[in-house]
Amino acid sequence: KYTKFSISYYWINSLGQKTSIHHRSENVPIPPGEENKTATIPYDYTITSLENTSSTGTYYCNVTWNDIRIMGKGVFVLARDTGYAETFYVWEILITLTVLLAVLSITATALLLWKRK
């Protein structure tokens, strides 16, 4: 009776709207001698990418046997717009080059004036 079941993954957004993500049916055979024993089998599902910030919400899974439905506690996911952005140091590079060129210019001028004397 409990070897055939279905697993559903879905999420509920901030407006309370339910969106189905994935659904699959399972039929797990019982090995001989293992009847009437409790078994735990993990079923993982990975969300590959979140489309945008509207993907923020609580994600759930539930398992349905004939007349029994068990729902997970859910995982809240906060999707941000930009996430981690690599900073580009344009101004720091320009300032460093300017200071380096100024130091080299002053040193060259000082050497030329010293050679003249």
Secondary structure, 3 states (H helix, E strand, C coil): CCCEEEEEEEEECCCCCEEEEEEEEEECCCCCCCCCCCCCCCCCCCCCCCCCHHHCEEEEEEEECCCCEEECCCEEECCCCCCCCCCCCHHHHHHHHHHHHHHHHHHHHHHHHHHHC
